[in-house]
């Protein structure tokens, strides 16, 4: 695979992804030593668990002039200022390539560092757990906020199915959940297009939708660790990342369901609590965003933009004290509070909302992969899920069904 490019798309844009090569299959990890031989100095970044999985899968990096940053398995690695500093202090003028071994956190950390220090980047996946392999953004937690900074995707992506098939089952389910969440975010994207006039590419939409459909049709085979199904999941995760690069943002892969998952993560970190793998929360959250769509479809209420921003924000000072100031500044810039600008033809809006899977259909897809929507409530509490539905949208600058729900002025779901 060379660099990916679509010069003429029906949307009128030129699409480009800087990934040079993808190796997806059994034994792919054995290619790494030859890839790094020509470089003066190689930095390997992993955590104890992911590096252990790499070694167990017959991965070996023993070349001279290779240095390692292996983070502890516990506590869970957070891609924050401290983690960035830990990696950056090992760099010098001879470092030419960085090899990231792990899941989404390691990849985001390495993507950011490779981009800011102009390093060649090789990513080795140890679990099919997330869709950011090939995206051009790095999801980090800075000043307590979940932010996505522009980066470049890895030059080379390696997915060895021998390793991926042996990943912890919750990480395999996370990959399935992340992909199943695309039905929700794609609907949000189309919604933002008709309401706010946001850029939309039907070809990107269709390709991401087809990835989600393929995974939905093979959920049971994936969690049974069938090699072909795992390879297909990994390819779907790669392909969705490519589509994000094509779009120039995460819009085709992240919407209201991701905003809920981000809320759970930030809330847990701020309050010293555990959170689940991102993709599991994304998949389960898609069930709740489906419920919101159904309530809007069934309602005769018209949107109202007259709600008090200050009183709406007030609970966030207690819920997310560290991130609060950044959230307030973000929404000052975005201006979605009380902003009536847009096409609010509810007949047209409901027509779009009906294109997404129902809550029952979503629950069935999740169940095939062993995911239960109400596990969100069991793990985080009913109150936290309600808070996520109300305030998750504040963490991002993106219009989704969560904003429409707020404009309609309803009480939260009777969970």
C-alpha positions in Angstrom: 0.0 0.0 0.0 1.4 3.4 -1.0 0.1 6.7 0.3 -3.6 6.8 -0.1 -5.3 9.5 -2.1 -8.6 10.2 -3.8 -8.0 13.2 -6.2 -11.6 13.5 -7.4 -14.4 12.8 -5.0 -18.1 13.5 -5.6 -18.0 15.9 -2.6 -15.5 18.1 -4.5 -12.6 17.5 -2.1 -9.3 15.8 -2.6 -8.8 13.1 0.1 -5.4 12.0 1.4 -4.0 9.7 4.0 -0.3 9.6 4.8 -0.1 5.9 5.8 2.5 4.2 3.6 2.1 0.5 4.4 -0.3 -1.8 6.3 0.6 -5.3 7.2 -2.4 -7.2 8.5 -2.1 -10.9 9.0 -0.4 -13.8 10.8 3.3 -13.2 11.4 3.4 -9.6 10.5 5.2 -8.6 13.6 8.4 -10.4 12.4 8.9 -7.7 9.9 9.8 -5.1 12.5 13.5 -5.8 12.9 14.2 -5.3 9.1 12.2 -2.1 9.1 14.4 -0.3 11.7 17.8 -1.5 10.7 18.6 1.5 8.6 17.9 4.1 11.4 20.6 5.5 13.7 18.5 5.2 16.8 15.1 3.7 17.5 12.8 4.4 20.4 10.3 1.8 21.4 7.3 2.8 23.5 4.9 0.4 25.1 3.5 -0.6 28.5 4.3 -3.8 30.4 1.2 -5.6 29.1 1.5 -4.6 25.5 5.2 -5.3 25.3 4.6 -8.7 26.9 1.9 -9.4 24.2 4.4 -8.4 21.6 7.1 -10.7 22.9 4.6 -13.6 23.4 3.6 -13.1 19.7 7.3 -13.7 18.7 8.0 -10.0 18.4 11.6 -9.1 18.9 13.5 -5.8 18.8 17.1 -6.4 19.8 18.8 -4.2 17.3 21.7 -2.0 18.5 20.9 1.6 19.2 17.4 0.7 20.3 16.0 2.3 23.5 12.9 1.6 25.4 10.2 3.4 27.4 8.0 0.7 29.0 5.3 2.2 31.1 4.0 0.3 34.2 0.9 -1.9 33.6 -0.7 -0.2 36.6 -1.9 2.5 36.9 -3.4 2.6 33.4 -1.4 4.7 31.1 -2.9 8.2 30.5 -1.8 10.1 27.4 -1.2 13.3 29.4 1.5 15.9 29.9 3.5 13.6 32.2 3.5 10.7 29.8 4.5 13.0 26.9 7.4 14.3 29.0 8.5 10.8 30.0 8.9 9.9 26.3 10.4 13.2 25.2 13.2 13.1 27.7 14.6 10.0 26.1 14.9 11.6 22.6 18.0 13.1 21.2 19.3 14.3 17.9 20.1 10.7 16.7 16.5 9.4 17.3 15.0 8.8 13.8 12.2 6.3 14.4 9.7 5.6 17.1 8.0 2.2 17.4 4.7 2.2 19.4 3.5 -1.1 20.6 0.0 -1.3 22.1 -3.5 0.0 21.8 -5.1 3.4 21.4 -3.3 5.2 24.2 0.2 4.2 23.1 -0.7 5.0 19.5 -2.0 8.5 20.3 1.0 9.3 22.5 3.4 8.1 19.8 1.5 9.8 17.0 1.8 13.1 18.8 5.5 12.8 19.6 6.4 11.5 16.2 4.5 14.4 14.6 6.0 17.1 16.9 9.6 15.8 16.6 9.4 14.8 12.9 10.1 11.1 13.5 9.3 8.1 11.3 6.6 6.2 13.1 5.8 2.4 13.1 2.8 1.2 15.0 2.4 -2.3 16.2 -1.2 -3.1 17.4 -1.5 -5.6 20.2 -5.3 -5.6 20.4 -8.1 -4.8 17.8 -9.5 -2.3 20.3 -9.8 1.1 18.5 -10.2 2.9 15.2 -7.4 5.4 15.5 -4.7 3.4 13.8 -4.7 5.4 10.6 -6.3 8.7 11.7 -4.5 12.0 11.6 -5.4 13.0 15.1 -4.0 12.2 18.5 -6.4 12.0 21.4 -4.7 13.3 24.5 -5.8 14.5 28.0 -4.3 17.9 28.6 -5.3 20.2 31.5 -7.9 17.6 32.4 -9.6 17.9 29.0 -9.9 15.3 26.3 -8.5 17.0 23.2 -7.6 15.7 19.7 -4.5 17.4 18.3 -3.6 17.3 14.6 -0.9 14.7 14.0 0.1 12.4 11.2 -0.8 8.7 11.1 1.9 6.0 11.4 4.0 5.5 8.3 3.6 1.8 8.8 0.8 -0.1 10.6 1.3 -3.7 11.7 -1.6 -5.9 12.8 -0.4 -9.5 13.5 -3.5 -11.6 13.9 -1.5 -14.1 16.0 -1.2 -11.4 18.6 -4.7 -9.8 18.1 -6.5 -13.1 18.5 -4.9 -13.5 21.9 -5.8 -10.1 23.1 -7.9 -9.8 26.3 -11.6 -10.3 25.3 -12.6 -6.9 26.7 -10.2 -5.3 24.2 -11.6 -7.3 21.3 -15.1 -6.3 22.5 -13.9 -2.7 22.6 -13.0 -2.8 19.0 -16.4 -4.2 18.1 -18.1 -1.5 20.2 -16.0 1.3 18.7 -17.1 0.2 15.2 -20.8 -0.4 16.1 -20.8 3.2 17.4 -20.3 4.4 13.8 -24.1 3.9 13.1 -24.7 6.6 15.7 -21.9 9.1 14.7 -22.7 8.8 11.0 -26.3 9.8 11.8 -25.0 12.7 13.8 -22.8 13.8 10.9 -25.8 13.8 8.5 -27.8 15.6 11.1 -25.2 18.3 11.4 -25.1 18.6 7.7 -28.8 19.3 7.3 -29.1 21.5 10.4 -25.8 23.4 10.4 -24.7 23.0 6.9 -21.6 21.2 8.0 -19.3 19.6 5.3 -20.5 16.1 4.4 -19.1 13.4 2.1 -21.5 10.7 1.1 -18.7 8.4 -0.2 -16.8 8.5 3.2 -20.2 8.0 4.9 -20.9 4.9 2.8 -17.5 3.3 3.3 -17.6 3.8 7.1 -21.2 2.5 7.2 -20.1 -0.6 5.3 -17.3 -1.2 7.8 -19.8 -1.0 10.6 -22.2 -3.4 8.8 -19.5 -6.0 8.3 -18.5 -6.0 11.9 -22.2 -6.1 13.0 -22.7 -9.1 10.9 -19.7 -11.0 12.4 -19.9 -10.0 16.1 -20.1 -13.6 17.3 -17.3 -14.8 15.1 -15.1 -11.9 16.3 -15.5 -12.6 20.0 -15.0 -16.3 19.3 -11.5 -15.2 18.2 -11.8 -16.6 14.7 -8.6 -15.4 12.8 -10.4 -14.3 9.7 -13.0 -12.4 11.7 -10.3 -10.7 13.8 -8.4 -9.8 10.7 -11.6 -8.3 9.3 -12.2 -6.3 12.5 -8.6 -5.0 12.4 -9.1 -4.0 8.7 -12.3 -2.2 9.6 -10.6 -0.3 12.3 -7.7 0.6 9.9 -10.2 1.6 7.2 -12.2 3.9 9.5 -9.0 5.6 10.5 -8.1 6.2 6.8 -11.6 7.7 6.3 -10.9 10.1 9.3 -7.7 11.2 7.5 -9.7 11.7 4.3 -12.3 13.8 6.1 -9.6 15.8 7.9 -11.3 15.2 11.2 -12.8 12.4 13.3 -16.3 13.5 12.2 -17.1 10.2 10.3 -16.1 8.1 13.4 -17.0 10.1 16.5 -20.3 11.7 17.6 -22.7 11.7 20.5 -21.8 8.1 21.6 -18.1 9.2 21.8 -19.0 12.3 23.8 -20.7 10.1 26.4 -17.6 7.8 26.5 -15.3 10.8 26.8 -17.4 12.1 29.8 -17.1 8.7 31.5 -13.3 8.8 31.1 -12.7 12.4 32.2 -15.2 12.0 35.1 -13.4 8.9 36.3 -9.9 10.4 36.0 -11.0 13.5 37.9 -12.6 11.5 40.7 -10.0 8.7 41.0 -12.3 6.1 39.7 -11.8 3.3 37.1 -13.2 3.6 33.6 -13.7 0.9 31.1 -12.0 0.5 27.7 -13.1 3.3 25.4 -14.7 1.2 22.7 -16.9 -0.7 25.2 -18.3 2.5 26.5 -18.8 3.8 22.9 -20.8 0.8 21.8 -23.0 0.8 24.9 -23.5 4.6 24.7 -24.8 4.2 21.1 -27.8 2.4 22.6 -28.6 5.5 24.7 -28.2 7.9 21.8 -30.6 5.6 19.8 -33.1 6.1 22.6 -32.7 9.9 22.3 -33.4 9.7 18.5 -36.5 7.6 19.2 -37.8 10.2 21.7 -37.3 13.0 19.2 -39.0 11.0 16.4 -42.0 10.4 18.7 -42.3 14.0 20.0 -44.3 16.9 18.6 -42.2 19.4 20.5 -40.4 22.2 18.5 -36.8 23.2 19.5 -36.4 26.1 21.8 -33.1 28.0 22.3 -34.1 29.9 25.4 -32.3 28.1 28.2 -30.0 29.6 30.8 -26.4 28.8 29.9 -25.0 29.7 33.3 -27.3 27.6 35.3 -26.8 24.8 32.8 -23.1 24.9 33.2 -23.1 25.2 37.0 -23.1 21.5 37.9 -20.0 21.0 35.7 -17.9 22.8 38.3 -18.6 19.9 40.7 -18.6 17.1 38.1 -15.4 18.1 36.3 -13.6 20.7 38.4 -10.2 20.4 36.6 -11.7 20.5 33.1 -14.4 23.0 33.9 -12.6 26.2 32.8 -11.4 24.6 29.5 -15.0 23.4 28.8 -16.4 26.9 29.5 -13.8 28.5 27.2 -14.5 25.9 24.5 -18.3 26.5 24.5 -17.6 30.3 24.5 -15.8 29.8 21.2 -18.2 27.3 19.7 -21.4 29.2 20.5 -23.9 26.3 20.3 -25.6 27.5 23.5 -28.7 29.3 22.5 -27.7 29.4 18.9 -30.8 29.1 16.7 -28.9 29.3 13.4 -29.7 26.4 11.2 -32.4 24.4 9.5 -34.8 23.1 12.1 -37.4 21.5 9.8 -38.5 18.7 12.2 -40.0 16.6 9.4 -36.6 16.5 7.6 -34.8 16.0 10.9 -36.9 13.1 11.9 -36.4 11.6 8.5 -32.6 11.6 9.1 -33.0 10.2 12.6 -35.0 7.3 11.3 -32.0 6.2 9.2 -30.1 5.1 12.3 -30.6 1.7 13.9 -33.2 1.6 16.7 -32.3 1.1 20.3 -33.5 -2.5 20.0 -31.5 -3.2 16.9 -28.4 -1.6 18.6 -28.9 -3.8 21.6 -29.1 -6.9 19.5 -25.8 -6.0 17.6 -24.1 -5.3 20.9 -25.4 -8.6 22.5 -23.8 -10.6 19.7 -20.4 -9.3 20.9 -21.2 -9.9 24.6 -21.9 -6.2 25.3 -24.9 -5.1 27.4 -26.0 -1.4 27.2 -27.1 -1.3 30.8 -23.6 -2.2 31.9 -23.0 1.5 31.7 -25.4 2.1 34.5 -24.1 -0.9 36.5 -20.5 0.3 36.2 -20.8 4.1 36.4 -24.2 4.5 38.1 -27.5 5.8 36.8 -26.7 9.4 37.9 -23.4 9.4 36.0 -25.0 8.2 32.8 -27.7 10.9 33.1 -24.9 13.5 33.6 -23.1 12.2 30.5 -26.3 12.5 28.4 -26.7 16.1 29.7 -23.1 17.3 29.7 -21.1 15.0 27.4 -21.7 17.4 24.5 -19.9 20.2 26.3 -16.6 18.4 26.0 -16.5 18.9 22.2 -17.2 21.4 19.5 -19.4 19.2 17.5 -23.2 19.4 16.8 -24.9 16.0 17.6 -28.3 14.7 18.6 -27.3 15.6 22.2 -27.6 19.3 21.3 -30.9 18.7 19.5 -32.2 17.0 22.6 -31.1 19.9 24.8 -32.8 22.4 22.4 -36.1 20.4 22.8 -35.9 21.0 26.5 -37.0 17.6 27.7 -36.2 15.9 31.0 -33.6 13.2 30.9 -34.5 9.6 30.0 -36.3 7.6 32.6 -33.4 5.1 32.9 
